[in-house]
Structures are given as C-alpha cells and as structure tokens.
Amino acid sequence: MKILALIGSYRKQGNTARIVRMIETRMQRLAAQQNVPLEWETLFLGELDIRPCRGCRVCFDRGEHACPLEDDIPLIRSKMDAANGLLLASPVYVDDVSGLVKTWMDRLAYLCHRPAMGGKCAYPLATVGGGPTGHTLRTMNAALLTWGYHLVGQRGLKMGPLAAEEELPRYQPAADKAADKLFRAVTEQQGMNPSFVSLLAFKIQQLAWQREPPGSHDHAYWHDQGWLEPGCAFYFPPRSGLLKVAMARLAGAVVSRFVL
C-alpha cells in the first residue's frame, strides 16, 4: 500500500501538518497490526517548485508533456500515479483552499479532460482557525472526483490559529477515523466500486467527448482508453450493481442535457 499525503501549507508545525502526522501514525499502526506493507510519503507543496498556470491551454491541446513550465509538477504527478491512496490536506484561506493547493490543481487541470486516477482512493482534509470548512472541502472534492478518484470521506477541523500541544488529543478521534477510512478503502479496493456520483460524472464526460470532433488530444485519449464505446460504464469494469450503474448512467444522460 502506498499513501501520498499532500500538504498545502508552508507551516511544518501548523495545524494541518500535525493532523496529517496523527493520521499517518494511526495508519502505520493499523498496517503493523494487519501485516500490511505501508509506504507513506508526505510532500509539502510549499517546498516544491510549482509555478502558476499561464492559461496557454497547451496541456489541453497537445498534452501535459508539452507544458512550457519546467518545475516539480511532473514529479508530483508521478507520485500520484504510484500511490494507491491520496490524503489531500489544506488550511482554509479566505473560505477556500490555500493558494498552494489551488495552483497545484490549476496545473493539473488537464486531468479534468483526461482522468487518470480511476480506482485510486482519496480523502480530503481541511483545517481552519475559525469558521466553516465546507467550501474548501467542496473545492477539493470537485477536483478529485473529476480526476477519477474515489472519495472515501472528508473532514474539516476547527482548531484556532495554532492548537496548543495539550489540545491535540481532542482531535485524535477525528484523525483516527480518517485513517481508518482511508486504510480500509485502500485495503478493500473500494475504488473499484465507484459511487453513484462518480458513475454519473463519467457518463456526462463520456457524452461530452463522444460529441467532440475526432482529432483533438482529449478525444484521442478517451478513444484509446476505450471509454467512448457505448457499453463502457466507467474507467474500468466497476464492481457495482447493475441497477446502480444503469440508474447512474440514465441520470447522467438527463443531467448532460442541461450542462453540455
């Protein structure tokens, strides 16, 4: 099992980083108890070279390898590809994800057109000094879902500017629950049983690219994956009930009439 934790904060001893470490500790304990090999890697986005997207659309039109920006985005992408599970953690900045997380998302926007994370599990985590975390989590969920991830849960924590060490135990139950969900989802391969929303989203995307004139990089990607075939229900044969798949595809076809 490989887990990649991405932290969208510059503060290595901040609330977000400390909760991630609590989750890692719990998952390492679970792995040891169940004799499951666990490889965990944490990346602080603030330590990496991630340049802002220029909006040139080259990644859409010619492929991500043609991006004119030479930085650490390909490295991050390779680690995402290698991991079975992703823990995406961001502090709340102005009621949304941090600039680090948003810049990372913008640079991977091509994954909205060419999803590559099907079957992988993701868990979004947001921390805030005071106020809501809902919008921040929705931002992360929207990107991860569109990229193909199977969302196994989410958590928002209100912790103040910087929680004192003696206050951290009160957040242990939340960290343990997040760790348990992500660990169980990866070990049970829950990503192979996509949610209704994921199946619906795939149908909408499928219809969009079926209508796209052949010749574009995106259309070629979907064609080469076999996802444009009328009988294709997901990025891979889903372990979902036939009724669930049929209803999701029907709902996707209906919704597409209003969004495409």
Backbone as CSV, one residue per row, in Angstrom:
resi,resn,N_x,N_y,N_z,CA_x,CA_y,CA_z,C_x,C_y,C_z
1,MET,0.842,-1.184,0.000,0.000,0.000,0.000,0.886,1.245,0.000
2,LYS,0.599,2.156,-0.927,1.331,3.421,-0.979,0.352,4.570,-0.758
3,ILE,0.664,5.411,0.212,-0.164,6.571,0.503,0.666,7.828,0.292
4,LEU,0.108,8.768,-0.442,0.744,10.065,-0.656,-0.067,11.127,0.067
5,ALA,0.589,11.875,0.942,-0.057,12.987,1.635,0.485,14.289,1.066
6,LEU,-0.405,15.135,0.573,-0.033,16.449,0.060,-0.539,17.504,1.027
7,ILE,0.362,18.338,1.525,0.008,19.367,2.492,0.166,20.736,1.850
8,GLY,-0.928,21.474,1.772,-0.927,22.782,1.130,-0.664,23.909,2.103
9,SER,0.381,23.769,2.901,0.737,24.786,3.886,2.246,24.895,3.969
10,TYR,2.729,26.110,4.247,4.159,26.307,4.449,4.578,25.929,5.869
11,ARG,3.626,25.818,6.767,3.942,25.615,8.181,4.095,24.123,8.488
12,LYS,5.319,23.704,8.754,5.570,22.289,9.041,5.074,21.876,10.419
13,GLN,4.876,22.847,11.297,4.349,22.553,12.622,2.967,23.168,12.797
14,GLY,2.301,23.442,11.685,0.970,24.020,11.738,-0.091,22.975,12.027
15,ASN,-1.325,23.439,12.144,-2.429,22.527,12.451,-2.575,21.428,11.402
16,THR,-2.514,21.819,10.138,-2.724,20.854,9.054,-1.669,19.753,9.089
17,ALA,-0.411,20.151,9.208,0.678,19.169,9.213,0.584,18.242,10.418
18,ARG,0.197,18.773,11.556,0.143,17.931,12.755,-0.990,16.910,12.676
19,ILE,-2.124,17.302,12.086,-3.214,16.335,11.915,-2.798,15.240,10.933
20,VAL,-2.101,15.625,9.869,-1.628,14.627,8.902,-0.693,13.631,9.582
21,ARG,0.184,14.116,10.441,1.088,13.200,11.153,0.320,12.261,12.081
22,MET,-0.746,12.758,12.686,-1.571,11.903,13.540,-2.235,10.807,12.714
23,ILE,-2.690,11.167,11.517,-3.304,10.180,10.625,-2.267,9.150,10.181
24,GLU,-1.076,9.627,9.842,-0.014,8.703,9.428,0.325,7.716,10.543
25,THR,0.454,8.219,11.766,0.782,7.342,12.891,-0.263,6.249,13.068
26,ARG,-1.529,6.637,12.963,-2.609,5.665,13.091,-2.554,4.626,11.965
27,MET,-2.315,5.074,10.733,-2.271,4.134,9.616,-1.072,3.198,9.724
28,GLN,0.052,3.714,10.189,1.213,2.847,10.381,0.908,1.771,11.419
29,ARG,0.170,2.150,12.459,-0.200,1.180,13.493,-1.135,0.116,12.924
30,LEU,-2.123,0.550,12.138,-3.051,-0.396,11.518,-2.310,-1.356,10.589
31,ALA,-1.379,-0.811,9.816,-0.621,-1.639,8.878,0.198,-2.696,9.617
32,ALA,0.795,-2.299,10.730,1.588,-3.249,11.511,0.708,-4.330,12.123
33,GLN,-0.461,-3.924,12.611,-1.373,-4.887,13.231,-1.888,-5.909,12.228
34,GLN,-2.119,-5.458,10.992,-2.704,-6.334,9.985,-1.665,-6.893,9.016
35,ASN,-0.401,-6.629,9.309,0.692,-7.145,8.485,0.545,-6.708,7.027
36,VAL,0.233,-5.436,6.852,0.088,-4.851,5.520,1.268,-3.914,5.271
37,PRO,2.079,-4.162,4.266,3.187,-3.245,3.970,2.642,-1.860,3.616
38,LEU,3.134,-0.851,4.283,2.665,0.513,4.052,3.845,1.421,3.755
39,GLU,3.777,2.076,2.613,4.775,3.080,2.244,4.077,4.437,2.248
40,TRP,4.510,5.315,3.130,3.868,6.623,3.295,4.855,7.722,2.887
41,GLU,4.369,8.671,2.114,5.205,9.819,1.744,4.400,11.098,1.911
42,THR,5.003,12.073,2.565,4.375,13.376,2.749,5.140,14.419,1.953
43,LEU,4.419,15.186,1.163,5.006,16.287,0.411,4.379,17.597,0.866
44,PHE,5.217,18.556,1.189,4.751,19.911,1.462,4.821,20.687,0.150
45,LEU,3.680,21.097,-0.353,3.656,21.792,-1.636,4.494,23.063,-1.592
46,GLY,4.606,23.672,-0.410,5.392,24.890,-0.277,6.883,24.679,-0.454
47,GLU,7.346,23.449,-0.377,8.767,23.146,-0.563,9.098,22.797,-2.005
48,LEU,8.079,22.711,-2.836,8.273,22.307,-4.225,8.139,23.506,-5.158
49,ASP,8.708,23.360,-6.328,8.630,24.407,-7.347,7.366,24.177,-8.171
50,ILE,6.319,24.932,-7.869,5.046,24.820,-8.590,4.690,26.204,-9.117
51,ARG,4.869,26.407,-10.382,4.639,27.726,-10.971,3.178,27.883,-11.389
52,PRO,2.665,29.100,-11.332,1.257,29.332,-11.696,0.982,29.006,-13.158
53,CYS,-0.182,28.456,-13.404,-0.616,28.165,-14.774,-0.709,29.459,-15.574
54,ARG,-0.258,29.424,-16.823,-0.316,30.587,-17.708,-1.599,30.637,-18.530
55,GLY,-2.369,29.582,-18.479,-3.592,29.560,-19.265,-3.361,29.413,-20.754
56,CYS,-2.241,28.828,-21.148,-1.920,28.707,-22.573,-2.675,27.574,-23.258
57,ARG,-3.237,26.657,-22.479,-4.027,25.536,-22.978,-3.191,24.485,-23.724
58,VAL,-1.884,24.574,-23.654,-1.049,23.596,-24.345,-1.290,22.191,-23.799
59,CYS,-1.484,22.070,-22.472,-1.722,20.740,-21.890,-3.023,20.138,-22.406
60,PHE,-4.015,20.991,-22.691,-5.271,20.506,-23.258,-5.093,20.111,-24.724
61,ASP,-4.431,20.986,-25.476,-4.381,20.820,-26.928,-3.309,19.845,-27.408
62,ARG,-2.179,19.784,-26.691,-1.070,18.949,-27.159,-0.625,17.905,-26.145
63,GLY,-1.138,17.984,-24.924,-0.756,17.024,-23.897,0.080,17.663,-22.810
64,GLU,0.000,17.093,-21.613,0.690,17.686,-20.464,2.200,17.731,-20.624
65,HIS,2.769,16.820,-21.427,4.218,16.797,-21.595,4.712,17.987,-22.420
66,ALA,3.798,18.707,-23.047,4.179,19.877,-23.834,4.116,21.168,-23.024
67,CYS,3.785,21.075,-21.748,3.695,22.267,-20.901,5.022,23.027,-20.931
68,PRO,5.000,24.352,-21.154,6.252,25.117,-21.222,6.900,25.360,-19.862
69,LEU,6.177,25.104,-18.775,6.710,25.345,-17.438,7.503,24.130,-16.965
70,GLU,8.736,24.346,-16.606,9.601,23.266,-16.128,9.758,23.397,-14.617
71,ASP,9.011,22.578,-13.896,9.048,22.631,-12.437,8.778,21.244,-11.868
72,ASP,8.210,21.180,-10.667,8.037,19.890,-9.991,6.679,19.230,-10.217
73,ILE,5.850,19.784,-11.071,4.535,19.183,-11.311,4.655,17.752,-11.858
74,PRO,5.525,17.476,-12.835,5.651,16.079,-13.295,6.076,15.128,-12.176
75,LEU,6.915,15.596,-11.254,7.333,14.767,-10.124,6.143,14.432,-9.234
76,ILE,5.332,15.445,-8.929,4.151,15.214,-8.095,3.203,14.253,-8.793
77,ARG,2.991,14.453,-10.071,2.086,13.598,-10.840,2.576,12.147,-10.815
78,SER,3.874,11.937,-10.931,4.399,10.568,-10.919,4.152,9.900,-9.574
79,LYS,4.235,10.675,-8.499,3.971,10.128,-7.165,2.486,9.851,-6.980
80,MET,1.624,10.673,-7.563,0.189,10.413,-7.534,-0.129,9.124,-8.284
81,ASP,0.525,8.923,-9.414,0.301,7.712,-10.203,0.714,6.461,-9.431
82,ALA,1.782,6.566,-8.655,2.320,5.402,-7.955,1.558,5.063,-6.683
83,ALA,0.809,6.023,-6.144,0.127,5.821,-4.862,-1.243,5.180,-5.047
84,ASN,-1.628,4.350,-4.077,-2.979,3.772,-4.052,-3.987,4.725,-3.436
85,GLY,-3.495,5.575,-2.522,-4.381,6.492,-1.816,-3.753,7.861,-1.674
86,LEU,-4.600,8.881,-1.642,-4.149,10.269,-1.522,-4.837,10.928,-0.337
87,LEU,-4.037,11.545,0.523,-4.561,12.389,1.590,-4.233,13.821,1.208
88,LEU,-5.243,14.586,0.849,-5.054,15.973,0.431,-5.472,16.883,1.573
89,ALA,-4.526,17.646,2.107,-4.783,18.453,3.299,-4.479,19.918,3.027
90,SER,-5.438,20.772,3.357,-5.259,22.204,3.135,-5.810,23.007,4.298
91,PRO,-5.103,24.064,4.692,-5.718,25.024,5.605,-6.728,25.859,4.825
92,VAL,-7.654,26.464,5.519,-8.648,27.315,4.868,-8.091,28.728,4.751
93,TYR,-8.019,29.226,3.522,-7.610,30.604,3.266,-8.771,31.312,2.577
94,VAL,-9.333,32.304,3.217,-10.449,33.085,2.672,-11.553,32.147,2.185
95,ASP,-11.962,31.244,3.048,-13.077,30.333,2.803,-12.825,29.359,1.659
96,ASP,-11.565,29.062,1.370,-11.265,28.111,0.293,-9.903,27.471,0.548
97,VAL,-9.457,26.666,-0.427,-8.148,26.031,-0.303,-7.052,27.088,-0.321
98,SER,-5.881,26.715,0.152,-4.746,27.635,0.119,-4.310,27.878,-1.323
99,GLY,-3.550,28.944,-1.525,-3.043,29.231,-2.859,-2.164,28.119,-3.390
100,LEU,-1.427,27.458,-2.498,-0.579,26.340,-2.915,-1.408,25.222,-3.533
101,VAL,-2.513,24.885,-2.868,-3.368,23.806,-3.372,-4.041,24.218,-4.675
102,LYS,-4.516,25.465,-4.736,-5.200,25.918,-5.955,-4.243,25.940,-7.143
103,THR,-3.016,26.390,-6.928,-2.038,26.401,-8.019,-1.735,24.984,-8.489
104,TRP,-1.599,24.055,-7.539,-1.390,22.643,-7.884,-2.564,22.110,-8.697
105,MET,-3.784,22.431,-8.273,-4.967,21.990,-9.011,-4.993,22.578,-10.420
106,ASP,-4.698,23.869,-10.531,-4.728,24.521,-11.839,-3.744,23.872,-12.805
107,ARG,-2.586,23.502,-12.302,-1.576,22.898,-13.165,-1.956,21.481,-13.595
108,LEU,-2.863,20.855,-12.866,-3.327,19.515,-13.235,-4.717,19.559,-13.865
109,ALA,-5.098,20.725,-14.363,-6.443,20.878,-14.925,-6.705,19.922,-16.080
110,TYR,-5.657,19.515,-16.771,-5.845,18.588,-17.891,-6.450,17.263,-17.447
111,LEU,-6.290,16.928,-16.151,-6.890,15.692,-15.642,-8.410,15.768,-15.623
112,CYS,-8.961,16.979,-15.664,-10.417,17.118,-15.780,-10.885,16.633,-17.146
113,HIS,-10.031,16.786,-18.151,-10.343,16.316,-19.501,-9.912,14.868,-19.706
114,ARG,-8.785,14.528,-19.073,-8.218,13.189,-19.274,-7.981,12.532,-17.914
115,PRO,-9.050,12.076,-17.263,-8.919,11.484,-15.922,-7.958,10.297,-15.935
116,ALA,-7.093,10.262,-14.922,-6.097,9.190,-14.869,-6.017,8.531,-13.498
117,MET,-6.934,8.891,-12.600,-6.845,8.395,-11.231,-7.945,7.389,-10.886
118,GLY,-8.564,6.814,-11.882,-9.623,5.849,-11.639,-9.156,4.672,-10.800
119,GLY,-9.942,4.313,-9.782,-9.612,3.201,-8.912,-8.815,3.588,-7.683
120,LYS,-8.265,4.796,-7.661,-7.495,5.265,-6.512,-8.419,5.945,-5.505
121,CYS,-8.056,5.875,-4.234,-8.869,6.446,-3.156,-8.283,7.772,-2.691
122,ALA,-9.152,8.687,-2.300,-8.701,9.993,-1.822,-9.523,10.429,-0.626
123,TYR,-8.858,11.150,0.266,-9.513,11.676,1.466,-9.090,13.134,1.627
124,PRO,-10.013,14.087,1.472,-9.696,15.499,1.660,-9.820,15.901,3.130
125,LEU,-8.887,16.742,3.571,-8.858,17.229,4.944,-8.644,18.739,4.928
126,ALA,-9.444,19.456,5.701,-9.303,20.908,5.798,-9.244,21.318,7.263
127,THR,-8.350,22.239,7.574,-8.282,22.792,8.925,-8.510,24.296,8.841
128,VAL,-9.133,24.845,9.880,-9.452,26.271,9.881,-9.299,26.811,11.294
129,GLY,-8.912,28.081,11.388,-8.811,28.698,12.698,-10.180,28.883,13.315
130,GLY,-11.079,29.458,12.534,-12.463,29.638,12.956,-13.315,29.851,11.725
131,GLY,-14.509,29.300,11.720,-15.360,29.405,10.545,-15.574,28.064,9.882
132,PRO,-16.269,28.057,8.751,-16.625,26.794,8.088,-15.498,26.242,7.221
133,THR,-15.574,24.953,6.955,-14.633,24.287,6.047,-15.336,23.717,4.818
134,GLY,-16.660,23.873,4.752,-17.439,23.224,3.701,-17.025,23.604,2.302
135,HIS,-16.835,24.896,2.038,-16.486,25.325,0.679,-15.106,24.797,0.280
136,THR,-14.181,24.802,1.228,-12.835,24.283,0.967,-12.884,22.807,0.588
137,LEU,-13.650,22.043,1.332,-13.776,20.616,1.038,-14.462,20.387,-0.302
138,ARG,-15.447,21.214,-0.622,-16.130,21.057,-1.919,-15.171,21.322,-3.075
139,THR,-14.289,22.292,-2.909,-13.300,22.570,-3.952,-12.406,21.356,-4.188
140,MET,-11.920,20.776,-3.097,-11.057,19.599,-3.223,-11.828,18.415,-3.789
141,ASN,-13.030,18.204,-3.298,-13.844,17.083,-3.773,-14.101,17.171,-5.270
142,ALA,-14.438,18.375,-5.741,-14.771,18.555,-7.157,-13.596,18.172,-8.047
143,ALA,-12.403,18.620,-7.685,-11.226,18.300,-8.492,-10.914,16.808,-8.442
144,LEU,-10.878,16.255,-7.247,-10.509,14.843,-7.099,-11.495,13.923,-7.805
145,LEU,-12.774,14.221,-7.674,-13.799,13.402,-8.323,-13.653,13.449,-9.839
146,THR,-13.432,14.642,-10.379,-13.309,14.794,-11.824,-12.060,14.105,-12.353
147,TRP,-11.031,14.046,-11.538,-9.793,13.386,-11.964,-9.903,11.869,-11.909
148,GLY,-10.984,11.348,-11.327,-11.203,9.903,-11.288,-11.075,9.267,-9.924
149,TYR,-10.681,10.032,-8.917,-10.517,9.465,-7.569,-11.851,9.008,-6.980
150,HIS,-11.772,7.984,-6.144,-12.912,7.528,-5.347,-12.799,8.188,-3.979
151,LEU,-13.756,9.048,-3.639,-13.722,9.774,-2.376,-14.237,8.880,-1.261
152,VAL,-13.420,8.689,-0.242,-13.774,7.751,0.832,-14.200,8.465,2.107
153,GLY,-14.284,9.766,2.060,-14.688,10.547,3.221,-14.095,11.934,3.139
154,GLN,-14.328,12.732,4.152,-13.750,14.058,4.240,-13.837,14.520,5.690
155,ARG,-13.011,15.501,6.033,-13.056,16.006,7.401,-12.609,17.457,7.440
156,GLY,-13.367,18.278,8.151,-12.991,19.650,8.422,-12.843,19.839,9.917
157,LEU,-11.765,20.489,10.334,-11.485,20.665,11.755,-11.266,22.136,12.081
158,LYS,-11.962,22.631,13.085,-11.780,23.994,13.570,-10.812,23.936,14.747
159,MET,-9.634,24.555,14.590,-8.560,24.352,15.556,-7.974,25.632,16.134
160,GLY,-8.470,26.808,15.729,-7.856,28.037,16.196,-6.597,28.344,15.400
161,PRO,-5.950,29.491,15.675,-4.750,29.871,14.912,-3.657,28.807,14.954
162,LEU,-3.385,28.258,16.141,-2.425,27.169,16.289,-2.751,26.442,17.583
163,ALA,-3.233,25.222,17.450,-3.637,24.458,18.627,-2.427,24.164,19.512
164,ALA,-2.603,24.344,20.812,-1.539,24.018,21.756,-1.348,22.506,21.815
165,GLU,-0.137,22.083,22.178,0.174,20.659,22.226,-0.799,19.890,23.111
166,GLU,-1.174,20.503,24.242,-2.075,19.810,25.163,-3.495,19.705,24.620
167,GLU,-3.801,20.455,23.540,-5.131,20.397,22.937,-5.229,19.334,21.843
168,LEU,-4.101,18.864,21.356,-4.108,17.934,20.221,-4.861,16.634,20.479
169,PRO,-4.824,16.074,21.689,-5.561,14.822,21.913,-7.049,14.908,21.608
170,ARG,-7.638,16.092,21.674,-9.065,16.201,21.380,-9.360,15.959,19.902
171,TYR,-8.324,16.079,19.055,-8.505,15.844,17.620,-8.112,14.420,17.218
172,GLN,-7.648,13.638,18.186,-7.217,12.270,17.880,-8.347,11.405,17.329
173,PRO,-9.566,11.461,17.904,-10.648,10.635,17.338,-10.929,10.944,15.871
174,ALA,-10.888,12.223,15.502,-11.130,12.593,14.105,-10.009,12.078,13.212
175,ALA,-8.768,12.191,13.685,-7.629,11.697,12.909,-7.697,10.180,12.755
176,ASP,-8.055,9.498,13.827,-8.165,8.035,13.771,-9.251,7.603,12.790
177,LYS,-10.372,8.314,12.809,-11.475,7.960,11.912,-11.070,8.149,10.457
178,ALA,-10.368,9.244,10.177,-9.896,9.481,8.812,-8.924,8.389,8.386
179,ALA,-8.000,8.041,9.281,-7.025,6.995,8.972,-7.703,5.652,8.738
180,ASP,-8.668,5.337,9.582,-9.378,4.061,9.448,-10.096,3.976,8.104
181,LYS,-10.747,5.071,7.718,-11.491,5.074,6.454,-10.562,4.904,5.262
182,LEU,-9.468,5.651,5.254,-8.555,5.573,4.121,-7.870,4.212,4.068
183,PHE,-7.463,3.701,5.214,-6.805,2.392,5.261,-7.746,1.301,4.766
184,ARG,-8.971,1.312,5.269,-9.938,0.285,4.873,-10.276,0.398,3.391
185,ALA,-10.427,1.616,2.900,-10.789,1.806,1.497,-9.716,1.263,0.566
186,VAL,-8.458,1.503,0.910,-7.371,1.035,0.050,-7.212,-0.479,0.145
187,THR,-7.242,-1.021,1.351,-7.058,-2.471,1.503,-8.207,-3.252,0.884
188,GLU,-9.420,-2.698,0.938,-10.586,-3.371,0.371,-10.815,-3.011,-1.095
189,GLN,-9.945,-2.175,-1.645,-10.064,-1.728,-3.040,-11.453,-1.153,-3.322
190,GLN,-11.896,-0.291,-2.423,-13.217,0.307,-2.578,-13.318,1.175,-3.828
191,GLY,-12.174,1.628,-4.324,-12.190,2.429,-5.538,-12.722,1.681,-6.744
192,MET,-12.721,0.344,-6.669,-13.240,-0.455,-7.774,-14.763,-0.505,-7.767
193,ASN,-15.372,0.028,-6.713,-16.831,0.113,-6.611,-17.207,1.587,-6.547
194,PRO,-17.218,2.267,-7.691,-17.425,3.716,-7.698,-18.793,4.116,-7.163
195,SER,-18.846,5.337,-6.660,-20.097,5.866,-6.134,-21.054,6.202,-7.272
196,PHE,-22.309,6.417,-6.914,-23.324,6.815,-7.895,-22.899,8.102,-8.590
197,VAL,-22.384,9.056,-7.804,-21.971,10.344,-8.371,-20.818,10.165,-9.352
198,SER,-19.872,9.290,-9.030,-18.749,9.048,-9.934,-19.219,8.433,-11.249
199,LEU,-20.134,7.485,-11.163,-20.687,6.869,-12.372,-21.447,7.888,-13.201
200,LEU,-22.195,8.743,-12.527,-22.949,9.795,-13.211,-21.997,10.758,-13.905
201,ALA,-20.948,11.186,-13.189,-19.985,12.128,-13.757,-19.289,11.533,-14.977
202,PHE,-18.967,10.238,-14.910,-18.330,9.591,-16.056,-19.243,9.643,-17.271
203,LYS,-20.524,9.375,-17.086,-21.467,9.390,-18.202,-21.526,10.765,-18.857
204,ILE,-21.526,11.814,-18.036,-21.565,13.169,-18.585,-20.299,13.445,-19.396
205,GLN,-19.146,13.093,-18.835,-17.892,13.289,-19.555,-17.863,12.461,-20.839
206,GLN,-18.345,11.239,-20.760,-18.356,10.362,-21.925,-19.176,10.978,-23.057
207,LEU,-20.347,11.477,-22.722,-21.198,12.101,-23.732,-20.528,13.333,-24.325
208,ALA,-19.832,14.095,-23.481,-19.155,15.298,-23.964,-18.087,14.954,-24.993
209,TRP,-17.287,13.941,-24.714,-16.202,13.601,-25.629,-16.687,12.786,-26.817
210,GLN,-17.820,12.115,-26.694,-18.400,11.445,-27.859,-18.841,12.468,-28.904
211,ARG,-19.203,13.662,-28.438,-19.642,14.720,-29.352,-18.477,15.540,-29.890
212,GLU,-17.307,15.358,-29.304,-16.124,16.110,-29.723,-15.629,15.584,-31.072
213,PRO,-15.329,16.471,-32.022,-14.808,16.014,-33.308,-13.488,15.269,-33.120
214,PRO,-13.301,14.152,-33.799,-12.036,13.414,-33.697,-10.860,14.304,-34.097
215,GLY,-9.730,14.033,-33.513,-8.539,14.804,-33.853,-7.944,15.547,-32.682
216,SER,-8.759,15.837,-31.675,-8.227,16.544,-30.513,-7.460,15.571,-29.620
217,HIS,-6.557,16.107,-28.823,-5.772,15.263,-27.915,-6.681,14.578,-26.904
218,ASP,-7.678,15.309,-26.409,-8.598,14.741,-25.422,-9.426,13.605,-26.019
219,HIS,-9.955,13.824,-27.215,-10.762,12.792,-27.872,-9.925,11.543,-28.114
220,ALA,-8.686,11.727,-28.549,-7.808,10.582,-28.803,-7.543,9.801,-27.518
221,TYR,-7.386,10.520,-26.414,-7.143,9.864,-25.123,-8.327,8.990,-24.744
222,TRP,-9.526,9.550,-24.821,-10.724,8.780,-24.472,-10.919,7.604,-25.421
223,HIS,-10.643,7.825,-26.698,-10.787,6.749,-27.686,-9.802,5.615,-27.401
224,ASP,-8.558,5.981,-27.130,-7.532,4.964,-26.892,-7.806,4.156,-25.623
225,GLN,-8.447,4.788,-24.641,-8.795,4.080,-23.407,-10.016,3.179,-23.585
226,GLY,-10.739,3.344,-24.684,-11.956,2.574,-24.911,-13.164,3.135,-24.190
227,TRP,-13.045,4.368,-23.691,-14.116,4.955,-22.887,-15.249,5.549,-23.721
228,LEU,-15.051,5.659,-25.025,-16.098,6.218,-25.875,-17.075,5.157,-26.369
229,GLU,-16.760,3.899,-26.116,-17.655,2.823,-26.537,-18.989,2.939,-25.802
230,PRO,-20.112,2.766,-26.509,-21.436,2.928,-25.882,-21.641,2.062,-24.646
231,GLY,-21.042,0.884,-24.618,-21.244,-0.012,-23.484,-20.301,0.224,-22.319
232,CYS,-19.375,1.162,-22.458,-18.419,1.436,-21.385,-19.108,2.242,-20.288
233,ALA,-19.073,1.735,-19.060,-19.779,2.383,-17.952,-18.867,3.168,-17.030
234,PHE,-17.546,2.918,-17.114,-16.634,3.618,-16.213,-15.211,3.457,-16.738
235,TYR,-14.243,4.023,-16.012,-12.849,3.934,-16.433,-12.355,2.492,-16.469
236,PHE,-13.015,1.630,-15.741,-12.705,0.202,-15.685,-14.014,-0.512,-15.376
237,PRO,-14.122,-1.812,-15.596,-15.370,-2.511,-15.259,-15.681,-2.359,-13.772
238,PRO,-16.721,-1.613,-13.415,-16.995,-1.344,-11.997,-17.587,-2.548,-11.275
239,ARG,-17.228,-2.668,-10.000,-17.806,-3.714,-9.160,-19.077,-3.177,-8.508
240,SER,-19.941,-2.650,-9.292,-21.185,-2.065,-8.790,-22.363,-2.858,-9.321
241,GLY,-23.470,-2.795,-8.609,-24.664,-3.479,-9.057,-25.156,-2.944,-10.387
242,LEU,-25.744,-3.813,-11.170,-26.218,-3.408,-12.495,-27.254,-2.301,-12.407
243,LEU,-28.129,-2.361,-11.409,-29.158,-1.338,-11.260,-28.535,0.016,-10.942
244,LYS,-27.554,0.024,-10.064,-26.867,1.268,-9.697,-26.195,1.889,-10.916
245,VAL,-25.516,1.059,-11.700,-24.836,1.551,-12.898,-25.844,2.099,-13.894
246,ALA,-26.925,1.360,-14.117,-27.937,1.777,-15.086,-28.595,3.089,-14.669
247,MET,-28.927,3.217,-13.388,-29.573,4.436,-12.902,-28.627,5.633,-12.985
248,ALA,-27.359,5.415,-12.672,-26.383,6.500,-12.737,-26.185,6.966,-14.174
249,ARG,-26.132,6.032,-15.096,-25.951,6.403,-16.499,-27.179,7.124,-17.038
250,LEU,-28.356,6.695,-16.601,-29.575,7.383,-17.012,-29.595,8.801,-16.455
251,ALA,-29.243,8.937,-15.182,-29.209,10.262,-14.563,-28.179,11.154,-15.246
252,GLY,-27.032,10.581,-15.597,-26.007,11.351,-16.284,-26.469,11.840,-17.640
253,ALA,-27.205,10.994,-18.346,-27.728,11.385,-19.655,-28.718,12.538,-19.527
254,VAL,-29.533,12.495,-18.477,-30.508,13.567,-18.250,-29.796,14.865,-17.879
255,VAL,-28.858,14.783,-16.942,-28.133,15.977,-16.497,-27.349,16.602,-17.644
256,SER,-26.807,15.766,-18.517,-25.994,16.276,-19.618,-26.779,17.202,-20.531
257,ARG,-28.079,17.009,-20.600,-28.907,17.874,-21.445,-28.889,19.321,-20.966
258,PHE,-28.571,19.517,-19.690,-28.592,20.859,-19.120,-27.199,21.465,-18.957
259,VAL,-26.169,20.627,-19.049,-24.819,21.146,-18.797,-23.894,21.072,-20.014
260,LEU,-24.273,20.334,-21.026,-23.415,20.226,-22.208,-23.922,21.100,-23.347
